[in-house]
Amino acid sequence: MPAFHATRERQMPSILRFLIVVGLLGGLVYAGISSLAGYVQPQPREMIVNIPYEKLIRHR
């Protein structure tokens, strides 16, 4: 009795291959973003926004 696996190649289903590729690409993007977040230091600065008095009165 010949072995079944020796005569026929086993193929990975296409949806599983797609999910593996998408997972690997997502992992690479996540690793890139997290490394940039650790590498870049934000510069704190003061920010001033002028709000017209009419907008303050209208929302009361």
C-alpha positions as CSV (number, residue, x, y, z in Angstrom):
1,M,0.0,0.0,0.0
2,P,1.7,3.2,-1.1
3,A,1.7,6.3,1.2
4,F,-0.9,8.8,0.1
5,H,1.4,11.8,1.0
6,A,4.2,10.6,-1.2
7,T,2.1,10.6,-4.4
8,R,0.3,13.9,-4.0
9,E,1.6,17.4,-3.0
10,R,-0.2,19.1,-0.2
11,Q,-1.1,22.7,-0.9
12,M,-1.9,25.4,1.5
13,P,-5.4,26.9,1.0
14,S,-5.3,30.3,-0.6
15,I,-7.3,32.0,2.2
16,L,-4.8,30.7,4.7
17,R,-1.9,32.0,2.6
18,F,-3.6,35.4,2.3
19,L,-4.1,35.7,6.0
20,I,-0.5,34.8,6.7
21,V,0.7,37.4,4.3
22,V,-1.6,40.1,5.7
23,G,-0.6,39.2,9.2
24,L,3.1,39.4,8.4
25,L,2.6,42.8,6.6
26,G,0.6,44.1,9.6
27,G,3.3,42.9,12.0
28,L,6.0,44.8,9.9
29,V,3.9,48.0,9.9
30,Y,3.3,47.7,13.7
31,A,7.0,47.1,14.3
32,G,7.9,50.1,12.1
33,I,5.4,52.4,13.9
34,S,6.4,51.3,17.3
35,S,10.1,51.8,16.5
36,L,9.5,55.3,15.2
37,A,7.4,56.1,18.2
38,G,10.3,55.2,20.5
39,Y,12.9,56.9,18.3
40,V,11.2,60.3,17.7
41,Q,10.9,62.6,20.7
42,P,8.2,65.3,20.5
43,Q,9.2,68.9,21.1
44,P,6.8,70.5,23.6
45,R,5.7,74.0,22.8
46,E,3.1,76.5,23.8
47,M,0.0,76.8,21.7
48,I,-2.5,79.7,21.8
49,V,-5.9,79.6,20.1
50,N,-8.0,82.8,20.0
51,I,-11.8,82.1,20.4
52,P,-14.1,84.9,19.5
53,Y,-16.3,86.1,22.3
54,E,-19.5,85.5,20.3
55,K,-18.8,81.8,20.1
56,L,-18.4,81.6,23.9
57,I,-21.7,83.5,24.5
58,R,-23.7,81.4,21.9
59,H,-22.9,78.1,23.5
60,R,-24.1,79.0,27.0
